[in-house]
Amino acid sequence: MRILLVEDDPDLSDVAATHLRRQSHAVDPVARLGEASAALASVQYDLILLDLGLPDGDGVDWLQGRRSAGLAVPVLILTARDQVSQRIRGLDAGADDYLTKPYDLFELGARVRALGRRQIASSSVQSGAVSIDLAARRVALDGAEVRLTSREWAVLEALALRPGHLVPRSRLEDALYAFGAEVESNVLEVYVSQLRRKLGRDLIETVRGLGYRLGGTDGAGPA
Ligand code: CA
């Protein structure tokens, strides 16, 4: 998933970003709400991790404003404010979940996975002989597990979240790279060709000039 991490404590930000990157997520850390708004204007995120006490404002007020402006991305609040009334205020402002600092990194990872799963009707997708388990982050060809690199998985996951539908190049490139990283023009083709080599030529259809589509799913939702 592509994750926007809004946290002004540099140590907490580094630790969380490193942990989530190890789990194959692309993480864009920002330290201010203004930067978060700018990032949201240019990247399609799957999840926002939001600290509340930030140098340029209060995260709850910001979230409330973004939600009323139509922001649909799931939000997990990370904060030291542990009073029940503050948790309720955060959830009422449009947060999907709440984690109190200090939090366990493995619990953070589990909640991130749970919020990712909530966006899809089912956590497994079948395409021909390939079965993709989005919750367990595993893929199998004819029942035998196939190992993917983090970036191969990022591309496959972005396609499997919308099986049978065109996924634009920009969406796939967002899934591949954290904010600010270089994206060379042919890098997406490289990962698509690696996925076809490992999982079969028919798995991913090219929609010329536009993007790619996970094939063999008849345009239906997740199986
Ligand atoms: Ca803070």
Residues whose N, C-alpha, C, O or C-beta is under 5 A from the ligand:
A	BS01	CA	D8 D51 G53 L54
